[in-house]
Structures are given as structure tokens and as C-alpha cells.
Amino acid sequence: MRDLKVAKRALKLAGNCCEMDPTHASFLRRNGSSLYMEPHHLIPMSMTDYFGVSLDREQNIFSLCSNCHNQIHYGKKEAVQQMISKLFLSREQEICSILGRSITLQEIYQIYKVL
């Protein structure tokens, strides 16, 4: 189950900027206090039972602009691989710590079906 507070903290930790590219354009939220960004679980929540740990943790949640968030889900294989690689390598230790084991980029590519 997702916790909105966890996602909000993850977005705040990223400065409410796109972690693929902080210069990506967005718009102010209705409350006017921060840019609109979308939380993305690098290791999908659907893998919770497989890993046996909560994946709804700030270390596994990335702040993405709408375009990047859609691209990581629906983009061409090569582009998705590049995005996954950039995000994972920026937090590899933290993500492996959550999982309690190492995970490779190849394993994550398999999860995303982009091998």
C-alpha cells in the first residue's frame, strides 16, 4: 500500500525537481508552493511480495516531471534503459540496502521488460 506522506517526502527531498533533468519544465501546483512532479517507484510496488520488503520508501521513489514519468513507463526500450540506469546508479546503495541484497541493472531491465 502506498503512503502519500512518503511520496511527498521523496518529492521534497528532490527539491520538487525532475531527477532525470532538473531543468525540465513543470508548473506550480494549485497551492502555489512547489512545482508539480510525480513520484516514481524505481522498483515497482508490484514487486513487494517478490522482495519481501516495503518498496514504498523515499530511497526507492524518484521525482519525475510528467513527460519523464510517462517515458519511463511507455517509452522506447533504449530510452527507458538509459533512464533506469541513471536513476538506479544515483541511489544503488540505498536501494540495495532496502532490498537486503544486491540487484543489477539487468534485473531491473527485466522487471521493466526492456531487455
C-alpha positions as CSV (number, residue, x, y, z in Angstrom):
1,M,0.0,0.0,0.0
2,R,1.3,3.4,-0.9
3,D,1.7,6.2,1.7
4,L,1.1,9.7,0.3
5,K,3.3,11.1,3.1
6,V,6.3,9.0,1.9
7,A,5.8,10.2,-1.7
8,K,5.6,13.8,-0.6
9,R,8.8,13.5,1.4
10,A,10.6,11.9,-1.6
11,L,9.5,14.8,-3.9
12,K,10.6,17.3,-1.3
13,L,14.0,15.6,-0.9
14,A,14.5,16.0,-4.6
15,G,13.6,19.7,-4.3
16,N,10.4,19.1,-6.3
17,C,12.5,18.9,-9.5
18,C,12.8,16.2,-12.1
19,E,15.6,13.9,-11.1
20,M,16.2,13.0,-14.8
21,D,16.9,16.6,-15.6
22,P,16.2,19.4,-13.1
23,T,15.8,21.9,-15.9
24,H,12.7,20.1,-17.2
25,A,9.7,22.4,-17.2
26,S,6.7,22.0,-15.0
27,F,4.0,24.2,-13.5
28,L,3.2,25.4,-10.0
29,R,0.7,23.3,-8.0
30,R,-2.6,24.9,-7.2
31,N,-1.4,25.7,-3.7
32,G,1.5,27.6,-5.5
33,S,4.2,26.4,-3.2
34,S,6.0,23.8,-5.4
35,L,6.4,22.5,-8.9
36,Y,4.2,19.6,-10.0
37,M,6.3,16.4,-10.0
38,E,5.2,12.8,-10.0
39,P,6.6,10.2,-7.6
40,H,8.0,7.1,-9.4
41,H,9.0,3.8,-7.6
42,L,12.1,2.6,-9.4
43,I,11.5,-0.9,-8.1
44,P,7.7,-1.2,-8.7
45,M,5.4,-1.7,-5.8
46,S,4.1,-4.8,-7.6
47,M,7.4,-6.4,-6.7
48,T,6.8,-6.1,-2.9
49,D,5.9,-9.8,-2.4
50,Y,8.9,-10.9,-4.5
51,F,11.4,-8.9,-2.4
52,G,9.5,-9.3,0.8
53,V,10.1,-5.7,1.9
54,S,8.3,-2.5,1.7
55,L,9.2,-0.7,-1.6
56,D,7.3,2.4,-0.6
57,R,10.4,4.2,0.8
58,E,11.9,7.5,-0.1
59,Q,15.1,5.8,-1.3
60,N,13.1,4.0,-4.0
61,I,10.9,6.9,-5.0
62,F,12.1,9.4,-7.7
63,S,10.7,12.8,-8.5
64,L,9.9,12.9,-12.2
65,C,8.3,15.5,-14.5
66,S,5.1,14.2,-16.3
67,N,7.0,13.7,-19.5
68,C,9.8,11.6,-17.9
69,H,7.3,9.6,-15.8
70,N,5.4,8.7,-18.9
71,Q,8.5,7.9,-20.9
72,I,9.9,5.5,-18.2
73,H,6.6,3.6,-18.4
74,Y,5.8,3.8,-22.2
75,G,9.0,4.9,-24.0
76,K,11.3,3.0,-26.3
77,K,13.4,0.3,-24.8
78,E,16.7,2.1,-25.2
79,A,15.4,5.4,-23.6
80,V,13.9,3.5,-20.7
81,Q,17.2,1.6,-20.1
82,Q,19.0,4.9,-20.0
83,M,16.6,6.4,-17.5
84,I,16.6,3.4,-15.3
85,S,20.4,3.3,-15.4
86,K,20.7,7.0,-14.4
87,L,18.2,6.7,-11.6
88,F,19.5,3.4,-10.2
89,L,23.1,4.4,-10.2
90,S,22.3,7.6,-8.3
91,R,21.0,5.5,-5.4
92,E,22.3,2.0,-5.9
93,Q,23.5,1.6,-2.3
94,E,20.2,2.8,-0.8
95,I,18.1,0.6,-3.0
96,C,20.2,-2.5,-2.3
97,S,20.0,-1.7,1.4
98,I,16.2,-1.6,1.3
99,L,16.1,-4.9,-0.6
100,G,18.7,-6.5,1.7
101,R,20.6,-7.7,-1.3
102,S,22.3,-6.6,-4.5
103,I,20.3,-6.0,-7.6
104,T,21.7,-5.5,-11.1
105,L,20.6,-3.2,-13.9
106,Q,19.8,-6.3,-15.9
107,E,17.4,-7.5,-13.2
108,I,15.7,-4.1,-13.2
109,Y,15.5,-4.1,-17.0
110,Q,13.8,-7.5,-16.8
111,I,11.2,-6.0,-14.3
112,Y,10.5,-3.2,-16.8
113,K,10.6,-5.7,-19.8
114,V,13.2,-3.7,-21.7
115,L,15.9,-6.3,-22.2
